[in-house]
Amino acid sequence: MADSFSQLYIQIVFSVARREKRIRSEYQEEINKYITGIVQNKGHKMLAINGMPEHIHIFVGLNPAVAISDLVADIKKNSSAWINKDKRWFSRRFHWQKGYAAFSYSHSAIGNVARYIANQQKHHRKKTFEEEYIAFLKAFGIEYDERYVFD
């Protein structure tokens, strides 16, 4: 085979440290644009991004040359530095949680996942972030110890 081909669609979810509700609605669009730039500069395709005051969902077409863990580390490091040094929105330092969840999807699911992410505000009228996160882990058959799911 002469070339390499891939279709890797990954939803990444992580929260603000201690799940604090620090991302105000007026900051969300600017944060989304900044993180989109990080994702695209690393050679990935942004499919959807949206969040709530305490967490964010990022749906990407993954460049297989970059590990998911490296992408998440770059997003967290660079966006935290930008928020803390350039934006200075908060009186104390902003940090993302240490861990993250990543879920893979087929090409046929792109529209549904993107709509789900776009409608975060609607979903969270009925379900907390913690309930949503645990539901994802269960739906994808991921074993977890409740003591270590959240920081």
HUTANOR-V605458 format. One record per residue. N is the residue number from 1. RES is the residue in three letters. D_LAST is the distance of its C-alpha to the last C-alpha in Angstrom with 2 decimals. Layout:
n:N res:RES d_last:D_LAST
n:N res:RES d_last:D_LAST
This chain:
n:1 res:MET d_last:44.87
n:2 res:ALA d_last:45.26
n:3 res:ASP d_last:42.06
n:4 res:SER d_last:38.46
n:5 res:PHE d_last:37.13
n:6 res:SER d_last:33.76
n:7 res:GLN d_last:32.13
n:8 res:LEU d_last:28.37
n:9 res:TYR d_last:26.58
n:10 res:ILE d_last:22.80
n:11 res:GLN d_last:20.39
n:12 res:ILE d_last:17.10
n:13 res:VAL d_last:14.24
n:14 res:PHE d_last:11.08
n:15 res:SER d_last:9.66
n:16 res:VAL d_last:9.89
n:17 res:ALA d_last:7.18
n:18 res:ARG d_last:5.87
n:19 res:ARG d_last:8.21
n:20 res:GLU d_last:11.03
n:21 res:LYS d_last:14.40
n:22 res:ARG d_last:15.81
n:23 res:ILE d_last:17.80
n:24 res:ARG d_last:21.12
n:25 res:SER d_last:23.53
n:26 res:GLU d_last:25.96
n:27 res:TYR d_last:23.56
n:28 res:GLN d_last:22.57
n:29 res:GLU d_last:25.81
n:30 res:GLU d_last:25.82
n:31 res:ILE d_last:22.26
n:32 res:ASN d_last:23.33
n:33 res:LYS d_last:26.48
n:34 res:TYR d_last:24.87
n:35 res:ILE d_last:22.44
n:36 res:THR d_last:25.48
n:37 res:GLY d_last:27.37
n:38 res:ILE d_last:24.82
n:39 res:VAL d_last:24.90
n:40 res:GLN d_last:28.70
n:41 res:ASN d_last:29.28
n:42 res:LYS d_last:27.58
n:43 res:GLY d_last:30.09
n:44 res:HIS d_last:28.10
n:45 res:LYS d_last:29.24
n:46 res:MET d_last:27.17
n:47 res:LEU d_last:27.83
n:48 res:ALA d_last:25.64
n:49 res:ILE d_last:22.87
n:50 res:ASN d_last:21.61
n:51 res:GLY d_last:18.68
n:52 res:MET d_last:17.76
n:53 res:PRO d_last:16.58
n:54 res:GLU d_last:12.83
n:55 res:HIS d_last:13.10
n:56 res:ILE d_last:15.78
n:57 res:HIS d_last:17.87
n:58 res:ILE d_last:20.02
n:59 res:PHE d_last:22.88
n:60 res:VAL d_last:24.88
n:61 res:GLY d_last:27.91
n:62 res:LEU d_last:26.62
n:63 res:ASN d_last:28.91
n:64 res:PRO d_last:28.93
n:65 res:ALA d_last:29.62
n:66 res:VAL d_last:26.05
n:67 res:ALA d_last:23.09
n:68 res:ILE d_last:20.33
n:69 res:SER d_last:17.81
n:70 res:ASP d_last:20.16
n:71 res:LEU d_last:20.49
n:72 res:VAL d_last:16.80
n:73 res:ALA d_last:16.58
n:74 res:ASP d_last:19.72
n:75 res:ILE d_last:18.61
n:76 res:LYS d_last:15.45
n:77 res:LYS d_last:17.41
n:78 res:ASN d_last:20.56
n:79 res:SER d_last:19.41
n:80 res:SER d_last:17.25
n:81 res:ALA d_last:20.34
n:82 res:TRP d_last:22.63
n:83 res:ILE d_last:20.83
n:84 res:ASN d_last:20.70
n:85 res:LYS d_last:24.15
n:86 res:ASP d_last:26.25
n:87 res:LYS d_last:25.16
n:88 res:ARG d_last:23.93
n:89 res:TRP d_last:22.83
n:90 res:PHE d_last:20.49
n:91 res:SER d_last:21.45
n:92 res:ARG d_last:18.27
n:93 res:ARG d_last:16.63
n:94 res:PHE d_last:14.82
n:95 res:HIS d_last:11.90
n:96 res:TRP d_last:10.30
n:97 res:GLN d_last:6.79
n:98 res:LYS d_last:7.44
n:99 res:GLY d_last:8.27
n:100 res:TYR d_last:10.83
n:101 res:ALA d_last:13.33
n:102 res:ALA d_last:17.04
n:103 res:PHE d_last:19.92
n:104 res:SER d_last:23.60
n:105 res:TYR d_last:26.51
n:106 res:SER d_last:30.28
n:107 res:HIS d_last:32.52
n:108 res:SER d_last:33.71
n:109 res:ALA d_last:30.28
n:110 res:ILE d_last:29.88
n:111 res:GLY d_last:31.41
n:112 res:ASN d_last:29.41
n:113 res:VAL d_last:26.03
n:114 res:ALA d_last:27.12
n:115 res:ARG d_last:28.30
n:116 res:TYR d_last:25.10
n:117 res:ILE d_last:23.16
n:118 res:ALA d_last:25.94
n:119 res:ASN d_last:25.74
n:120 res:GLN d_last:22.09
n:121 res:GLN d_last:23.31
n:122 res:LYS d_last:25.54
n:123 res:HIS d_last:23.03
n:124 res:HIS d_last:20.58
n:125 res:ARG d_last:23.43
n:126 res:LYS d_last:23.17
n:127 res:LYS d_last:19.62
n:128 res:THR d_last:16.20
n:129 res:PHE d_last:13.63
n:130 res:GLU d_last:11.72
n:131 res:GLU d_last:15.23
n:132 res:GLU d_last:16.13
n:133 res:TYR d_last:13.28
n:134 res:ILE d_last:14.04
n:135 res:ALA d_last:17.69
n:136 res:PHE d_last:17.53
n:137 res:LEU d_last:16.13
n:138 res:LYS d_last:18.91
n:139 res:ALA d_last:21.54
n:140 res:PHE d_last:21.13
n:141 res:GLY d_last:21.19
n:142 res:ILE d_last:17.95
n:143 res:GLU d_last:17.13
n:144 res:TYR d_last:13.60
n:145 res:ASP d_last:12.27
n:146 res:GLU d_last:10.56
n:147 res:ARG d_last:8.78
n:148 res:TYR d_last:6.88
n:149 res:VAL d_last:6.91
n:150 res:PHE d_last:3.79
n:151 res:ASP d_last:0.00
